[in-house]
Amino acid sequence: MPRYTMSLRNNARPDAPASVSRHVPFYCAHEAAGAAWSRALVEACGDLLDPVTQIAVVNVVSNFGRELFTGDADVVVTLDRIGTTSLTFLITIHQDGVQAAELTVVLVHLDSSRVNSTQWSAAQIAALETLRSAPAVA
């Protein structure tokens, strides 16, 4: 399961008080999670899969156990389930050694029309399965 150190940010106004500018809104945490799962797919699948043109997000569930702040966080991406045309990632975000958020993300493999789902190839499945036990990446 890949682990990435990501820089969390927010979109606060330049004149926002510190209590606002240090807080990371949920959508910025979702962006960091998205960057992590996309990176994991590229690293695992290489030319077998293009996350931009062949993947659609169909479901995201997020739970936050504590507030996230701007700065570095560790994002862990784990393949939880792979189906015929979809996969589910469990993504955790840790800050200061404490898990702050957990996201479940369901992605669907799309055909070239980007309208219909399509089955994973045997090579794609083999590459994706490496995300269950891939070594940590800093």
N, C-alpha and C positions, 0 to 999 in steps of 0.2 A: 504494500500500500504506500503510494507516494506521499511524502510529506514535504511541503514547501513553506519557506518563510516568505510571507507577503507583507507589503506595507499597506496598512489600513489607512484610509483617509475619509474625509467627509467633504461636503460641499458648502461649508459655512461661509457666510459673508466675511470679508476681511476685518470688519469692525465688530464681529460677534464676540461676546464675552467668552472667556476661557472655558466656562462650564458647557458652552454650546460647541465651541470649536474643537474640543478634545473628544466629544462624543461621536461615535460612529453609528450613523443611522442604519437600520436593517438593510436598506437597499444597497448601501455601500458594502456591507458584509456579503450580500448576495453576489455583488460584482466580483469580490475577491474569491468567493467559492467558485463562480463561473470561470474565472481565469485559471483556477487550480484544476478543475475537471477538464477544461479544454487542453491545458498543458499536459495533463496525464494521458489524455487520448492521443495527442500528437506523439508523445514519447513512446507510448506502447504500440501504436498502430502505424506510425510513419505514413508511407504512401497508401496504406490500405484503407484509410478513412480520413476524410476532411471534415472536421467538426463544424466548419462554417457552412458548408453546402450540403452535408449529408446527415445532419443531426438537428432535431427540434426538441426543445424543452416542452414537456407536456404536463409536468407536475413538479411543484416545489413545496415542501413543508419544512418550516424552520421553527426551531425552538431555541430561545435564548435563556441561559441560566444566570448570566450576569452581563453587565454593560461592557461593551467593547470601546476601546479608546484608540485614537490615532496612534500610529506607530506599528511596529512589527508584531505579527501574529503567525503562528504555525497553523497551516491548513493541511489536514490529512484527508486524502481521497481513497476510499475503499470501494471496490466493486462488491455490491451486496447481492445482486441478482442479475442474471442475463436470460432474456427470453428469446423468442423467435425473431422479433423485430425491435425489441426495446431492451434497455438496461436500467438498473437502479444503482445510483451511487449513494453511499453514506459519507457525508462530509462533516468533519468536526473542525472547529476553529478554537485554538488555544491561545491564550495570552497570559504571559507571566506564569507559565506552567499550569494554568488552570483552564479546563474546558469551559468556554463561554457560550458556544453555540453548536447546534447539531442540525444539519440539513439533510433531507432526503430528496434526491433529484432523480426524476425519471426522464430519460431521453429516448427518442425514437429514431431509428435509422430510416432515412428517406431515400426514395428513388430520385432519378435526375429531374423529375417534374416538381419535386418538393411538395407534392400533394399527397402521395401515397407512401405508406410504409413499405419497407422491403426487408427481406430476411438478411441476417448476417451471413457472410461467407464463412467457411470453415477456418480460413486464415485469419479473418477478423476475430472470430470467437477465440482462437488460440492466443492472439495478441491481447485481447481484452482480459482473458483469464489471468494474465500476468499481473493485472492490477489488484488481484486478491492478495498476492504475497510479494509484490515487488519491494525491493529494499528502499529504505528511507532516502530521500534526496533533500539536501539542504539548500 
